């Protein structure tokens, strides 16, 4: 027979007497409230506010909690609302002693230490609802047992940016997740983590709040809005499940269905006046269809509704249903349940919400979702999201539509099978067909990338010096023929050749003379031991690394170095395909042409642009063809055989061009302008081929750089105001992945200073990343998209933002 509440209370008082402490008044009050609930035939819930507990209260309360399994208490809620006096070493054992009857844990106090949060993450809790605003880790790593949890609320955990690879592995019953006003930003890693939650139906990264003309208000469960509410309500984010509208109060609207919710889904402004006519289709057809499809998980079950309201009295269910008769009688239905006269404000949005096509991406990637950002998801929304997803995103590389194992592809290659099984699609195969080695290489890449959502990021850690030497890289280049070599120049004027595979220094060239930054680097192709280096003070030198020692000596023979005439305020150098000539450009409208064999400057082409020429590039296969990019918004193609007075063609961007480069086969040129404006032009005549759909940040100092990867199959793009590297298909413009760069410590925001695709390894690249934190050092980070790793090894400080970030490519 279950122990009644009065007996339980008496046992608590006896335990206090044995431990020599007075009974805690708040605990006695909780017993009394539980008895009252029992007398009213309500669920018998014991509420424990740990704010009211001291360390001396722990022992007697622990005794009682250990024996709750045999009592009338049906569930225990533990809450924390302000500064907690009870020591953390007592709080967790108290929660775990309650075992299966632990229902709600609500932690509002931000003073809990990392050890406290780590213990919860690694060992888990038996609670059904967990709310925490004190998450102090950059990555969410809930790897413990949370098998009973169905609701997780991490709103306002401002340190949270991403997810550990094994996060959510032990949450099979989690249905509702809220992460408003966190720093989560990456669509791909977020979806990969959330895809491990088979029961997830309600997700929120922001809260859409109704505000009328006189102020802000929430709509009550009856559908009546409170016009007296003020904007202080913006600081309150309702619990998951709490609705800001009620579909039962919708009016009959004559609304066209031609304009879908694209303005609402892909918003740019924080406050929107939302015309929901785009959400409407024939109400009787669409809603009946939705109801049948959604019957798999019925969120409107009366038992579930009453249970939620009992846990959180202010909750009202997210998606109240109407009967078919009621719905048919009302005619048109606004799909998000919002009256057309309403205005909505996005409250407490996480950065991920500002990603272009965020809503469509989430709906298409998480097909079990029924509510996103407190707006319901209908079948028509899913169909629209699927269309948008395949228009703007690539699920897998090279048009693969479904994942396949590496072993399966290797097996097919061994038996020389040219066909890969057709999946669900009847109209088109899941994979492109082919039998060539190139086809199988792409197949393997697609398979590996499909299983590696968290790419391997590895900052280079150099060895090979007798003394500790901290470098500050500013520019780098892969070697064109030796897959192990890379050269980088530093902000201190040094040139360092490294084996980036073994992370050892091959050659070191110290800075001689005045301090300067190396902004231009280019290897020679026919003479693989030689390279050109140019500094912002105008210095131009050719080095032969075969004649330069590895250690810091500053001594090398005349055969190791050739000095050219200076080019003032240099930002870029590039060698032609025959290693006979090279060009230099900088903070001027001129370009200088040099002869490598004689060491002489042959000519200076003046006034080639109306603004300074940040980057100049020769074509990869035509020794006389080169392109220039300028902040005058133009990209120009030139031919030395025509004595470049007039360009072959001029192509324009809407903003200043930071850089230009040729595709490896010279078929295209890629122009990157300020603030994520990336365009691809036909190299033969300058016709616009593709504009990449990358959202601007609206910063005039967000200098963007883009290069090709995997030959000319993909482009990689990064900007100096962002910590994201974007990977897009060079033929369709569709986005394949975003790679987030993060330092180890909190507050170590990074940005992309430069980047290059690895010319020898598909889906590999290196990024020159710098930290915003003053006094820190930049670092070169190698990224392998085909090898999965949850952690970027190593941490480094970085160089602060300075004007030199504009210069060079």
Buried (B, 14 or more C-beta within 10 A) or exposed (E): EEBBBEEBBEBBBEBBEEBEBEBBEBBBEBBEBBBEBBEEEEBBBBBBBBBBBEEBBBBBBBBBBBEBEEBBBBBBBBBBEEEBEBEBEBBBEBBBBBEEBBBBBBBBBBEBEEEBBBBBBEEBBBBBBBBBBBBBBBBBBBBBBBEBBBBBBBBBBBBBBBBBBEBBBBBBBBBBBBBBBBBBBBBBBBBBBBBBBEEBBBBBBBBBBBBBEEBBBBBBBEBEBEEEBEEEBBEBBBBBBBBBBBBBBBEEBEBEBEEBBBBBBBBEEEEBEBBBBBBBBEBBEBBBBBBEEBEEEEBEEEEBBEBBBBBBEEBBBBBBBBEEEEBBEBBBBBBBBBBBEBBBBBBBBBBBBBBBBBBBBBBBBBEBBBBBBBBBBBBBBBEBBBEBBEEBBBBBBBBBBBBBEBEEBEEBBEEEEEEBEEBEEEEEBBBBEBEEEEBBBBBBBBBBBBEBBBBBBBBBEBEBBEEEEEBBBBBBBBBBEBBBBBBBBBBBBBBBBBBBEEBBBBBBBBBEEEEBBBBBBBBBBEBBBBBBBBBBBBBBBBBBBEBBBBEBEEEBEEEBBBEBEBBEBBBBBBBBBBBBBBBBBBBBBBBBBBBBEEEEBEEEBEEBBEBBBBBBBBBBEBBBBBBBBBBBBBBBBBBBEEEBEEBBBEBBBEBBBBBBBBBBEBBBBBBBBBBBBBBBBBBEEBEEBBEBBBBBBEBEBBBBBBBBBBEBBBBBBBBBBBBBBBBBBBBEBBBBBBBBBBBEEBEBBBBBBBBBBBBEBBBBBBBBBBBBBEEBBBBBBBBBBBBBBBBBEBEBBBBBBEEBBBBBB
